[in-house]
Structures are given as C-alpha cells and as structure tokens.
Amino acid sequence: MRKRADAMQICHTIREFREARAVLTRSGKTLGLVPTMGALHEGHLSLVRSAASECDAVAITIFVNPTQFAPGEDFDRYPRTFEADLALLQSENVALVFAPSPAEMYPPSAPQVIVDIPEIGARLDGASRPGHFRGVATVVSKLFNITTPDRAYFGQKDAAQVAVLRAMVRALDTPVDVRVCPTVRDVDGLALSSRNRYLSALERTQALALPRILESVAERITPGSDLAMLRASLAAKLNAADGFTLDYAAIVHPDTLLPISSLDEGALIAAAVHVGKTRLIDNIVLTPVAREHEELTLTAGAAR
C-alpha cells in the first residue's frame, strides 16, 4: 500500500484496503464510496465532493471491470489513465483509492459467482448489451463487500445502472445508501463521459443533438401528455439527427425501467445513440413535486 504525501492511501489488494478501512472503523468515521473505471473527469470529481460533504472519509475505486464488457466492445481500448487520475484526486478530499487488478477481483482459483437482476437488468442498456448489468451488479456487489461503505455515489447519467443497483441493494439487504447525483455537463450541454474522448471534432459537434433532443421532448411533457406519441417523437428526432445511429429511445419508470402511461410516479426520458463508433447515453428525470387540486406538477432532476 502506498501513502501519498497528502495521506491519500492507494491500495491494490483487498487485504490492504480492509486494513486501511479498519482504521476508519475504529475511529467511528463514516465512509462514502465512489466506484469508477478511471479516466476520471469532472463528473467523477463531483461525486467525490458530494461524498465528502456527507461522509467523514471518501474512498474511490478505479477498476476497468472486464465482466461488464461483451465480446467486441471497447474493453481493450477503454482509457486507462491511472497516474493522471491520482493527480486529479490530489486536490480532492479522498482518503483511500482501491485499484485492484482483474486477478485480485476475480482470482482464477475462486468459484465464479454472478449477481444478476434479470428483469430490470435486461432493459434499456441491458437489452442493448446483454450481460452488461450482470457484470456491473457482480463487481459493485464485490466492491460493497470489500469496502463496506455507508453510502455509495453514482451519477444520474447512468440511470439504468442506478435502477439495477438500487434493486440489487434491496434484494440482497445490502446496508449501503445509494446516492444519485446530477449529471455533470460540459459548457455546451454534452454529458461528461470517459468515452467522449473517442469522438472526433465533427462527432463531438454532432453529439450535442442528444441532450438537446431529450430536453425538447421533456419540455413537451405535461400530466396529460400522450406518452406513446412523445416516445415515438423522441425516436424519430434521434433517428433524424446527423451522424446518429439510434440504440434506444425510452420514456419509462425511473425504478422499473418499464414504459409508463402515467406520470404519477415521474418519468425517465432516456436514450442511447452511436455517434461514429462511440456509444453515448443521456437522460432527463421528471419527478412529481406537488399536487394542487389533483393537478400534478413535474420538475427535472436526479432520480429519487
């Protein structure tokens, strides 16, 4: 285990992390966890800051998880920028960094265990990337068991992942409070993503249509809206956007990811597109905030 000058500890093994975690436990400190695959950007740092504001100590994990990539996806070329990531974290309030190897997380001699949320995990991104959420649920469950955080922080951009992980925590009675933080966007509105670096200059410009189209549909939704018509409109606009290949367009329940016909429990307006060879996702959540004389009021924001 390495300790940086600012006392941020970098752990590469489960044993190292648990020893460092035990020190926090003995001192009665709460721990906030930010799971990542590295290639950190301002979106990740916003999660770190949210964790620091609510917890006594913050841990971040950096692990490119092989089990959530299907054959032919970008596992081999996924950006790995470990030293640059540590440099970014130097100015943040991070106590522990857990950066294991694949062999540490999935020892060849250990029995294979898979955590699967079969219904929710097969919707939206799970339908487009079969097995993806099995890999996500498995690695996050392992990370929760290793790090034993009080709270774990995820970005709203990964709305389907949030729904899967919340279902997993409920099903396994995992004593972790899953916190969802707002999507962080560049100044032009594009949601920050480690995969944005794959985009060419032209593709980067084309990608801006994704948040703009989502916003245009969200602005048209009212309690009396024809959601099937708006869902079709969303898909049509995305299909017509320059440089886009549509993966999915959905207006669904934020927790179940099933299509909705009512806005009583809010709505998740979500889409995934390919721009060139890069797959991008984005979403807007509409949350019911008030009822006056049986009239529903909606507001955009993070999932519940």
N, C-alpha and C positions, 0 to 999 in steps of 0.2 A: 504494500500500500504506500503510495506516495502522498506526501503532505506538502502543498504549495506554501509559499511564503505567507499568503493571506489565510492560511489554515484550512483551505478547501482540500478535502481529502479525496484522492482518486483511488477507487477500489476496483480491482479486476477480477476478484474471486468472490464467491458467495461468503466464504468464511471471513474475508477481510471486511466485507460490508457489514456482516452481522456483528462483528466485534465493534465496529465504529457505531453501529446502531445501538448496541447495548449501553454505550456511554451516554447517549442521549436519553435512553430509557431510564437509566439510574438517576439522571438529573431531572427527570419529570418533564422533559421537553416534548411537545407535540411535533410531529413530522409531516410535512407536506411533500408529496411526490409528484414529479413531472416526468412521465415516461416519454422518451423521444427516440428517434432513429438517427439523431445527429443532424449534421448540415444545418446548424441552428440559425434562426433568423429572429426578427423582432417579435414574431408571433410566439415563438417558444419563450423568449425572454419575458413577454407579458404574462405568461403562465407562471414563470418563476417569481415574478413580482407579486402576482396575486397570492401565490403560496406563502411568500414571505410576509405578506400583510396579515395573514390569518393563522400562521403557524410559528412556533418557536424556531424551527430549523427546516431547511429545504434540502431535499435530495433530488437529483436529476439522473435519469438513466439514459445511456447512449448505447443503443444496440440495434443494428440492422438485422431484423428478425427474418431468417430465411423461410420460416414456415408460413408466412403470410404472403409470399410471392408464388405465383403459379409459374409453371414452365413457360419460358418465352417472355416473362415480364422482366422488369429492369433491376433485378437483384444485383447482378454483377456490376452494373454501371451506376447504381444508386450512389449519390455523392457521399464520400466518407472524408470528413474534414476535422478529425479529432483534435489536432493541436489548435486549429482556428476556433473550434468550439470552446476549448478550455480558455482561450484568450478572451472570448466574449464573456464567459462566465466569471472572469476575474473581478469584474466590476459589479457583479450581482451578489446577492446575499445567499450563496449556496454553501452548505456545509459539506455535502457528500456528493460525489459523482460515482455512479456504478456503471462501468464499461466492460462487461464480460465478453468473452469470446463465444462463438457458437458452441464449441465443445464444453465450455463451462455451463452454459444454459441447457444444452441437450447432450449430456455425456453418452457416448456410443454404447456404453455398457448398461445404461439405465433403461428400464422399461418405458416404452412410448405411451404417454398419456395425452389425450386430446380433450380439450374443453370445447364443447360445441353447443351453440344456442340455435338449434336447427331451423326454427321458423323465422324469427327476426333476422338471423344471420344469413338467410337466403334472399333477403330483399334489398333493393337498391344496389349498392356496390357489391353485396353478397351474391346477387343474381348475375352481375356482370363479371365478377371474379370469384368463381366457385372455390370454396375452401379458404378464401381470404380471411373471413371473420373467425374461422376455426383457429387459424394461426394467431390472429390478434387476441382472441379470448384466452388461448392457451398461454401465450407469452405474458400477457398482462396478469393473468391469474398467478403465474410463477413469480412475476415481479412483486405482486402484492404479498405473496407468502415470504419472499426473501426480505423485502424492505419493511414490512408491517407498518405502512403509513397510517396516519389518522385521516388524512384527506389526500385525494389524487386529483390532479388538474389536467383537463383536456380542453381543446379548442372547439368552438361551435362549428368551424368549417367541416370537421369530421362528424357530422350529425348522425349518420348511420352507425358509425363506430360507437358514439356516445350511447345510442339506444341499445346496442348489443351489450356494452359493458355494464350499463345500469341493470339490464335484465340478468346478466351473469352474477352481479353482486347480490341481487335479490335472491336468485335461485340457490346460490352457494352460501348465503348468510355471511358474506364477507364483511368484516367490520371496518369498512372503508367508506368514507363520504366522498362520492364522485361529484366534483365541482366542474361546472361548464362555464368557460369564459368566452366573451365575444370574439368573433373573428377579427383578426387584425388585417388591415388592408393597406396596400401601397397608396400613395397620394392620388393615383388615378382610379382607385377603386378595386383593383385586382386583389383577390385574397392572397396573402403571403403563403408560399408553399416552397418546400425544398426543391420540388420538381420544376419550379418556374425557371430555374437556371438552364433547363433543357431548351427553352424557347428561343428561336431566332428573333431578331428585331421585328420582322414582319409578323411572326406568330404572336409575339408579345402584344403588339397592337391589336391583332385580331381577337386575342383572348379577352380584351376589355368588354366585348359584347356580352360575355357570360354574366357578370354582375349587373350590367345594365338591363338585360332582358329579364332577369329574375326580379329586379326592382320594378320594372314596368308592369309585370304581372301582379306583384304584391300590391301595387298601388290601386289596382282594379278590384281587389278582393274586399267585399263587404259581407256582413252577415247573411244577406240574401243572394249572394253570387251563385251562379251556375258553375260549380267547381269542375264538372266534367268538361264544360266548354273552355274554361280557363286552362285546364290541363292540356287540352288539345292546342290551344293558342300558344302555350309555353313551348310545346314540342315543335309546332310549326315555325315559330320565331327562331328557335335554336337550329332547326334544320336549314333554315334560310340564311343563317349567318355565314359570312365569308370565312372560309377556312375551317369550318366546324364539321365534325362527324359526330352525330348525336349518339350517346350511350343510353342515357335515360333522362326523362323529364317527369317529375312527380309532384303531386300535392297530396301529402299523406299525414297521418297522425304522428306527432313527434316521438312517441314512445314505441308504438307498434310498427310503424313504417307502412301501415296499410292505407290504401286510398280512403278518403273520407268524403262524406256527403254533407257534413255539418261542420261548422266552425266552433261548436260549443266547447271543445277542448283544445282549440288552437289548431295550427297547421304548420307543417314543414314544407316549404316550397324548395325543391332540391333538383339539381341537375348535374350530370357528368357529360363531358364532351372530350373528344380528341381534337387537339389543335396540332397538326403535323403528327409527330409520333408521341406527343405528350398528352397524357390524360389529366384533365383538370376537373375538380369538383367545387361546388359552391352551393349556398343555400341561404334562405331567409326564414326565420321562425316568426310566426304570428301567434301571440299569446293573448288570451282573453284577460282583460284587466278590470272590467266593471260591467255591471248590468243596471240599466236605469229604465224602469217601466218595460221590462222584458226586452230591451234593446241591447244587443251585445256590442261592446267596444273592443277593438283589437289594437295591439301595438307590436311593433317589430322588436325583437330582442333575442337573448340567448334562450336556449331550451330550459325548461324547468329543472 
